[in-house]
Amino acid sequence: MRSHTNGEPSRSVRRGQRGAALVESAFVLFPMVLLTAGIFDVAVALMVKSTFTHAAREGARYAITYQTMTGLGQDASIKKTVETYALGLLTDSNITINYYDGTNPSNLIAPPNGNSPGNVVVISITGFNWKWMVPVVMGSRSPFAVTASSADRMQGLPNGTNPPTR
């Protein structure tokens, strides 16, 4: 190493060391930023999955009580409830409501019937794809398909009361 008479490195040597430090910092910071972004990306995807599971559960709870919103049928009210709990990430096309016979759960009941006491309601969320913010870190450019569902048995109705229109 060249030095001046006072023992300090020359200006060109110090400049080279600063350049090396800058390159080394770039080699360390770039992977660290990608790793942090990847962790954040996975965390958000898991939050979306958890939110949709909660929204489907709340939709099933709403369904079994036969509630309806003003001017809407029961199915439309259930979908609106699920959309609300899904933080506005879903549309009607992502939400499916099916009713099954309570004594034979493999028997799907077609509309307009099905929401009778003792039957099983299944709220499903499908068709939502989470696009990774950092596809390089995730090792895939294909989106993460987020699905959720919840089922519950329809409650009984007071004597003389009919279920609301689906």
Residue pairs with C-beta under 8 A, 6 or more apart in sequence:
1 9
1 13
2 9
2 10
2 12
2 13
3 9
3 10
4 10
9 17
34 134
34 136
34 137
35 137
37 133
37 134
37 137
38 134
38 137
38 138
40 133
41 132
41 133
41 134
41 137
41 138
42 138
44 130
44 133
45 130
45 132
45 144
45 146
48 89
48 128
48 130
48 146
49 146
49 148
51 85
51 86
51 87
51 89
52 86
52 89
52 90
52 125
52 128
52 146
52 147
52 148
53 148
53 150
54 85
55 82
55 83
55 84
55 85
55 86
55 90
55 125
55 148
56 82
56 123
56 124
56 125
56 148
56 149
56 150
57 150
58 81
58 82
58 85
59 78
59 79
59 81
59 82
59 85
59 95
59 97
59 123
59 150
60 121
60 122
60 123
60 150
60 151
60 152
61 152
62 77
62 78
62 81
63 74
63 78
63 97
63 115
63 121
63 123
63 152
63 154
64 121
64 152
64 153
64 154
64 155
65 155
66 74
66 115
66 154
66 155
66 157
66 163
66 164
67 74
67 77
68 74
68 77
68 164
69 76
69 77
69 80
72 80
73 164
73 165
73 166
74 115
74 163
74 164
74 165
74 166
75 97
75 111
75 166
78 95
78 97
78 123
79 92
79 95
79 97
82 90
82 95
82 123
82 125
83 90
83 91
83 92
83 95
86 125
89 128
90 125
90 128
93 127
94 125
94 126
94 127
94 128
95 123
95 124
95 125
96 122
96 123
96 124
96 125
96 126
97 121
97 122
97 123
97 124
98 108
98 114
98 121
98 122
98 124
99 108
99 109
99 113
99 114
99 115
99 119
99 120
99 121
99 122
99 154
100 106
100 107
100 108
100 109
100 114
100 119
100 120
100 121
100 122
101 107
101 109
101 119
101 120
102 118
102 119
102 120
102 153
102 154
103 118
105 120
109 119
111 166
112 165
112 166
113 166
114 121
114 166
115 121
115 154
115 163
115 164
115 166
116 154
116 163
117 154
117 155
117 156
117 157
117 163
118 153
118 154
118 156
119 153
119 154
120 151
120 152
120 153
120 154
121 151
121 152
121 153
121 154
122 149
122 150
122 151
123 149
123 150
123 151
124 147
124 148
124 149
125 146
125 147
125 148
125 149
126 147
128 145
128 146
128 147
129 143
129 144
129 145
129 146
130 143
130 144
130 145
130 146
131 143
132 138
132 140
132 141
132 143
132 144
135 141
154 163
157 163
